[in-house]
Amino acid sequence: MTTTALIVGDLQAGIVDNYPFAADVLPVMEKVVPAARAAGIPVIFIRFALRASGLDVAAGNQVIGTLHGAGTLFHEDSPETLVHRHIAPSPGEAVVLKRRASAFAGTDLELILRAQGIDSIVLTGVATGAMVAATFFDAADRDYRVTVLSDACADGEADVHDFLVGRVFPARGAEVLTSDEWMARL
């Protein structure tokens, strides 16, 4: 039984189709996801969505308020919040709905990981400075070993991505690999 899971964060239709930096990650993920599946590594998809009513949007949270106000792009009942069709979940794969940056914040991700005996995660997705960073820090605080695939993450600000994968993540204990380096180990 594997003790590693692949986390695919926020690569949903509305983000990939509307943000070029996110679209650039999709071809990499079209290789990584099948490789993980073939190696028997569980793939867990994370999607970000807010209630259309705004009940989960605090008045003082400008970032979440702005996302909620972006039309239906981030509303939970919108097809724009579904995992992108090019890497769609297979039957039985977990899809975790989150309402904040970290995939752990207010979700059942840890329950899913612990139930499967997972102690190591491979982190991918967008944006590096939001979902990836927040999930990385939460995972490290929960004692997971973390690998970040540098070319399977992206940020709208390339320098933020480069700083996080080049300096911050490795300095905080993450192994940072390219997708090809990781797949060669499978």
C-alpha positions as CSV (number, residue, x, y, z in Angstrom):
1,M,0.0,0.0,0.0
2,T,1.3,3.4,-0.9
3,T,1.7,6.1,1.7
4,T,1.8,8.9,-0.8
5,A,-1.0,10.9,-2.4
6,L,-1.0,13.3,-5.3
7,I,-2.9,16.6,-4.5
8,V,-4.2,18.5,-7.5
9,G,-5.3,21.9,-6.4
10,D,-7.7,24.4,-8.0
11,L,-7.2,23.2,-11.5
12,Q,-10.8,23.8,-12.3
13,A,-12.5,24.8,-15.5
14,G,-13.0,28.5,-14.7
15,I,-9.5,29.1,-13.4
16,V,-7.7,27.1,-16.2
17,D,-9.8,28.7,-18.9
18,N,-9.5,32.3,-17.6
19,Y,-6.0,32.5,-16.2
20,P,-3.1,31.8,-18.7
21,F,-0.7,30.9,-16.0
22,A,-3.0,28.2,-14.8
23,A,-3.6,26.9,-18.4
24,D,0.2,26.4,-18.7
25,V,0.1,23.8,-16.0
26,L,-2.6,21.6,-17.6
27,P,-0.3,19.9,-20.2
28,V,2.1,18.9,-17.3
29,M,-0.9,17.6,-15.3
30,E,-2.1,15.6,-18.2
31,K,1.0,13.5,-17.8
32,V,1.3,13.5,-14.0
33,V,-2.2,12.4,-13.1
34,P,-2.2,9.3,-15.3
35,A,1.4,8.4,-14.1
36,A,0.2,8.6,-10.5
37,R,-2.8,6.5,-11.2
38,A,-0.7,3.9,-13.0
39,A,1.7,3.7,-10.0
40,G,-1.3,3.2,-7.6
41,I,-0.9,6.6,-6.0
42,P,-4.2,8.1,-4.9
43,V,-5.1,11.3,-6.7
44,I,-7.1,13.8,-4.6
45,F,-8.6,16.8,-6.4
46,I,-9.2,20.1,-4.6
47,R,-11.7,22.6,-5.9
48,F,-12.3,26.1,-4.6
49,A,-15.9,27.4,-4.5
50,L,-18.0,29.7,-2.4
51,R,-21.7,29.7,-1.7
52,A,-23.5,31.9,-4.2
53,S,-25.4,33.4,-1.2
54,G,-22.2,34.7,0.2
55,L,-22.8,33.2,3.6
56,D,-19.1,32.1,3.7
57,V,-17.7,35.5,2.8
58,A,-16.7,37.6,5.7
59,A,-17.2,41.3,5.3
60,G,-13.5,42.1,6.2
61,N,-12.0,39.5,3.9
62,Q,-11.2,41.4,0.7
63,V,-9.6,38.6,-1.2
64,I,-12.5,36.2,-0.7
65,G,-15.0,39.0,-1.3
66,T,-13.4,39.8,-4.6
67,L,-13.4,36.2,-5.7
68,H,-17.1,35.9,-4.7
69,G,-17.9,39.0,-6.7
70,A,-16.3,37.6,-9.9
71,G,-19.6,36.5,-11.3
72,T,-20.2,32.7,-11.1
73,L,-16.5,31.9,-11.6
74,F,-16.1,30.8,-8.0
75,H,-19.7,29.9,-7.0
76,E,-20.0,26.3,-5.9
77,D,-23.0,25.4,-8.2
78,S,-21.2,26.7,-11.2
79,P,-19.6,24.3,-13.7
80,E,-16.7,26.6,-13.7
81,T,-15.7,25.2,-10.3
82,L,-15.5,21.6,-11.5
83,V,-12.1,20.0,-12.1
84,H,-11.0,20.7,-15.6
85,R,-12.2,18.0,-18.0
86,H,-8.7,17.2,-19.3
87,I,-7.7,15.9,-15.9
88,A,-11.2,14.9,-14.6
89,P,-11.4,12.6,-11.6
90,S,-11.9,8.9,-12.2
91,P,-14.8,7.2,-10.4
92,G,-13.9,6.8,-6.8
93,E,-11.3,9.5,-6.6
94,A,-11.8,12.1,-3.9
95,V,-12.8,15.6,-4.8
96,V,-12.5,18.0,-1.8
97,L,-14.4,21.3,-1.8
98,K,-12.6,24.1,0.0
99,R,-13.6,27.7,0.7
100,R,-10.2,29.2,1.6
101,A,-6.6,28.9,0.3
102,S,-5.5,25.8,2.2
103,A,-6.9,22.4,1.1
104,F,-7.0,21.5,4.8
105,A,-8.9,24.6,6.1
106,G,-12.4,23.4,7.0
107,T,-12.3,20.3,4.7
108,D,-12.2,16.6,5.2
109,L,-8.8,16.3,3.4
110,E,-7.0,15.1,6.5
111,L,-9.6,12.5,7.2
112,I,-9.2,11.1,3.7
113,L,-5.4,11.1,4.0
114,R,-5.3,9.5,7.4
115,A,-8.0,6.9,6.5
116,Q,-5.7,5.7,3.7
117,G,-2.5,5.7,5.8
118,I,-1.1,8.6,3.7
119,D,1.9,10.4,5.4
120,S,3.4,12.0,2.3
121,I,1.8,14.3,-0.3
122,V,2.9,15.5,-3.7
123,L,1.5,19.0,-4.2
124,T,0.5,20.5,-7.5
125,G,-1.9,23.2,-8.6
126,V,-2.5,26.9,-8.7
127,A,-1.7,29.4,-7.5
128,T,1.7,28.8,-6.0
129,G,1.4,31.8,-3.7
130,A,-2.1,30.8,-2.5
131,M,-3.4,27.2,-2.6
132,V,0.0,25.6,-2.9
133,A,1.7,27.7,-0.2
134,A,-1.2,27.6,2.2
135,T,-1.6,23.8,1.8
136,F,2.2,23.2,2.1
137,F,2.4,25.0,5.4
138,D,-0.7,23.3,6.7
139,A,0.6,19.9,5.6
140,A,4.0,20.5,7.2
141,D,2.4,21.6,10.5
142,R,0.4,18.3,10.4
143,D,3.7,16.3,9.9
144,Y,3.2,15.2,6.3
145,R,6.2,14.8,4.1
146,V,5.7,17.2,1.2
147,T,7.0,17.1,-2.3
148,V,6.2,20.0,-4.6
149,L,6.3,19.6,-8.4
150,S,7.8,22.9,-9.6
151,D,6.4,22.7,-13.1
152,A,3.0,21.4,-12.0
153,C,2.4,24.7,-10.0
154,A,2.1,28.2,-11.3
155,D,1.3,31.7,-10.1
156,G,0.2,34.8,-11.9
157,E,3.4,36.4,-10.6
158,A,6.3,34.3,-11.9
159,D,8.7,35.8,-9.3
160,V,6.4,34.6,-6.5
161,H,6.4,31.1,-7.9
162,D,10.2,31.1,-8.4
163,F,10.8,32.4,-4.8
164,L,8.5,29.8,-3.2
165,V,9.7,26.8,-5.1
166,G,13.4,27.9,-5.2
167,R,13.8,29.1,-1.7
168,V,10.9,28.9,0.7
169,F,9.6,25.4,0.2
170,P,13.0,23.7,0.3
171,A,14.1,25.7,3.3
172,R,11.0,24.6,5.1
173,G,11.6,20.9,4.4
174,A,9.8,20.2,1.1
175,E,11.5,18.2,-1.6
176,V,11.1,20.2,-4.9
177,L,11.2,18.2,-8.1
178,T,10.1,18.7,-11.7
179,S,7.3,16.4,-12.8
180,D,9.7,14.4,-15.0
181,E,12.0,13.8,-12.0
182,W,9.1,12.7,-9.9
183,M,7.6,10.4,-12.6
184,A,11.0,8.8,-13.1
185,R,10.9,7.6,-9.5
186,L,7.5,5.9,-9.9
